[in-house]
C-alpha cells in the first residue's frame, strides 16, 4: 500500500472497505498476482485492511556472533530466522528471546534493538484469513554454542552463516520477508 500507485498489474483507488474486499477477491479468485490499493490516508486504509484478518503477533531475532555470522534455522526445507507467536502477557522482546532460545537451544542471547515488523498473510485450513505480524530484533550471542534444532517444531538444522553464505545459500532458499529483514539489519550497520 502506498500513497501513489506504482505500475503493477492492477491498481485500485481506495473508496471504502469494499475496495479491500474486492482486492482480496481478485487476488484469491483471478490470475492477478499483485495489486496496489492507493489513497490519501494510508493509516485509515491499513486499519481497514487489518479488519479482514485475524491478527497473530509473533517475534523473532537476527542473532549475530562475534565472527559477524547470523543464526538461521532450516524448517520444511527452507532457511528461516527463529521466531514464534507471542504468549499472553509477554512483551515483544521477551517473546523474541524465548523463541530464539527454544528453537535453537542457545542460552544467554542478548537483545540489542528493534529492527522492523514484517507482515504476511496465510489462510488456515478452515478458510480463516490470518495476518501475521512479526516483530524483529537485533541480538548478539557470545557464549558456549549449545545450538540444536527444536525437532518438534519441524526444525531440522541450526546454522551460523556469513555474508557470502547468506547471499549464496540462504537467499535462494528462503522467504521474501526474511530477505527484507536481513537487508534491513545490514542497512542499519
C-alpha positions as CSV (number, residue, x, y, z in Angstrom):
1,X,0.0,0.0,0.0
2,X,1.3,3.4,-0.8
3,X,0.2,7.0,-1.4
4,X,1.0,6.8,-5.1
5,X,0.3,3.9,-7.4
6,X,3.2,2.0,-8.8
7,X,2.8,0.2,-12.1
8,X,1.5,-3.2,-11.0
9,X,-0.9,-5.5,-12.8
10,X,-3.8,-3.8,-11.1
11,X,-4.4,-0.6,-9.3
12,X,-7.4,0.2,-7.1
13,X,-8.2,3.6,-5.6
14,X,-9.4,3.2,-2.1
15,X,-13.0,4.3,-1.7
16,X,-14.2,2.2,1.2
17,X,-13.8,-1.1,3.0
18,X,-15.5,-2.7,-0.1
19,X,-12.4,-1.7,-2.2
20,X,-10.3,-4.0,0.1
21,X,-12.8,-6.9,-0.2
22,X,-12.7,-6.5,-4.0
23,X,-8.8,-6.5,-3.9
24,X,-8.7,-9.7,-1.8
25,X,-11.3,-11.4,-4.1
26,X,-9.2,-10.5,-7.2
27,X,-6.1,-12.0,-5.6
28,X,-7.8,-15.1,-4.4
29,X,-10.0,-15.9,-7.4
30,X,-8.3,-14.5,-10.5
31,X,-4.8,-14.7,-12.2
32,X,-3.9,-11.3,-10.6
33,X,-0.7,-11.9,-8.5
34,X,-0.3,-8.4,-7.1
35,X,-2.2,-5.2,-6.9
36,X,-1.8,-1.8,-5.4
37,X,-4.6,-0.2,-3.3
38,X,-3.8,3.5,-3.1
39,X,-5.3,6.6,-1.4
40,X,-4.6,9.6,0.6
41,X,-5.0,8.3,4.1
42,X,-2.6,5.3,4.4
43,X,-3.4,4.8,8.2
44,X,-7.1,4.5,7.5
45,X,-6.5,2.1,4.7
46,X,-4.2,0.0,6.8
47,X,-6.6,-0.1,9.8
48,X,-9.5,-1.1,7.5
49,X,-7.2,-3.8,5.8
50,X,-6.4,-5.4,9.1
51,X,-10.2,-5.9,9.8
52,X,-10.2,-8.6,7.0
53,X,-8.0,-10.8,9.1
54,X,-7.4,-12.4,12.5
55,X,-4.1,-10.9,13.6
56,X,-1.4,-13.0,15.1
57,X,1.6,-11.3,16.6
58,X,5.0,-13.0,16.6
59,X,8.5,-12.0,17.5
60,X,11.9,-13.2,16.4
61,X,15.6,-12.3,16.1
62,X,18.6,-11.8,13.9
63,X,21.3,-13.2,16.2
64,X,24.9,-12.4,15.3
65,X,28.0,-14.0,16.9
66,X,31.5,-12.3,17.4
67,X,32.5,-13.6,13.9
68,X,29.7,-11.5,12.3
69,X,27.7,-14.6,11.3
70,X,23.9,-14.7,11.5
71,X,21.9,-17.5,13.0
72,X,19.5,-19.4,10.8
73,X,17.2,-22.3,11.2
74,X,16.0,-24.8,8.5
75,X,12.4,-25.7,8.6
76,X,10.4,-27.5,5.8
77,X,13.5,-27.4,3.6
78,X,13.8,-23.6,3.7
79,X,16.1,-21.3,5.6
80,X,14.3,-19.1,8.1
81,X,15.0,-17.0,11.2
82,X,14.0,-18.1,14.6
83,X,10.6,-16.6,15.6
84,X,7.3,-17.6,17.0
85,X,3.9,-16.5,18.4
86,X,3.9,-14.2,21.4
87,X,2.3,-15.6,24.5
88,X,-0.3,-13.8,26.6
89,X,1.3,-11.2,28.9
90,X,4.7,-11.4,27.1
91,X,6.4,-8.3,25.7
92,X,7.7,-8.4,22.1
93,X,11.3,-8.5,23.5
94,X,10.6,-11.4,25.9
95,X,8.9,-13.3,23.2
96,X,11.7,-12.9,20.7
97,X,14.4,-14.0,23.2
98,X,12.3,-17.0,24.4
99,X,11.6,-18.2,20.8
100,X,15.3,-18.0,19.8
101,X,16.3,-20.0,22.9
102,X,13.5,-22.6,22.3
103,X,14.1,-23.0,18.6
104,X,17.9,-23.0,18.6
105,X,18.9,-24.3,22.0
106,X,21.1,-21.3,22.7
107,X,21.1,-19.6,26.1
108,X,22.1,-16.0,27.1
109,X,21.1,-14.4,23.8
110,X,21.3,-10.6,24.3
111,X,18.8,-8.2,22.8
112,X,20.3,-5.2,21.1
113,X,17.4,-3.3,19.5
114,X,14.2,-3.4,17.5
115,X,14.7,-3.6,13.7
116,X,11.3,-3.7,12.0
117,X,8.0,-5.5,11.6
118,X,7.1,-7.8,8.7
119,X,3.7,-8.9,7.7
120,X,2.5,-12.0,5.8
121,X,-0.9,-13.4,5.1
122,X,-2.0,-17.0,5.0
123,X,-5.2,-19.0,5.1
124,X,-5.9,-21.6,7.7
125,X,-7.4,-25.0,6.7
126,X,-10.8,-23.8,7.9
127,X,-10.6,-20.8,5.5
128,X,-9.8,-18.2,8.2
129,X,-7.6,-15.4,6.9
130,X,-4.6,-14.6,9.1
131,X,-2.3,-11.6,9.1
132,X,0.9,-12.5,10.9
133,X,2.9,-9.5,12.2
134,X,6.4,-10.5,13.2
135,X,8.5,-8.0,15.3
136,X,12.2,-8.5,14.6
137,X,15.1,-7.7,17.0
138,X,18.8,-7.5,16.5
139,X,20.5,-9.7,19.0
140,X,24.0,-10.9,19.9
141,X,25.4,-14.2,21.2
142,X,28.8,-14.7,22.7
143,X,28.5,-17.8,24.9
144,X,29.1,-21.5,24.6
145,X,27.4,-22.7,21.3
146,X,24.8,-25.1,22.6
147,X,22.7,-24.8,19.4
148,X,20.5,-27.7,18.4
149,X,17.3,-27.7,16.3
150,X,13.9,-27.9,18.0
151,X,12.8,-31.1,16.1
152,X,9.2,-31.0,17.5
153,X,8.8,-27.6,15.7
154,X,9.9,-29.1,12.4
155,X,13.3,-27.5,12.6
156,X,16.0,-29.8,11.1
157,X,19.1,-27.6,11.3
158,X,20.6,-24.6,13.1
159,X,23.5,-22.9,11.4
160,X,25.6,-19.8,11.6
161,X,26.0,-18.2,8.1
162,X,28.5,-15.5,7.0
163,X,27.5,-12.8,4.4
164,X,28.6,-14.8,1.4
165,X,26.7,-17.9,2.6
166,X,23.6,-15.8,3.3
167,X,23.7,-14.5,-0.3
168,X,24.5,-17.8,-2.0
169,X,22.8,-20.4,0.3
170,X,20.1,-18.7,2.4
171,X,18.6,-16.1,0.0
172,X,17.9,-18.6,-2.8
173,X,16.1,-20.8,-0.4
174,X,14.1,-18.5,2.0
175,X,11.1,-16.3,2.1
176,X,10.9,-12.7,0.8
177,X,10.3,-11.3,4.3
178,X,13.4,-12.9,5.6
179,X,15.5,-11.3,2.8
180,X,13.9,-8.0,3.5
181,X,14.6,-8.1,7.3
182,X,18.2,-9.3,6.8
183,X,18.8,-6.4,4.4
184,X,17.2,-4.0,6.9
185,X,19.7,-5.2,9.5
186,X,22.7,-4.8,7.1
187,X,21.5,-1.3,6.1
188,X,21.3,-0.3,9.8
189,X,25.0,-1.1,10.3
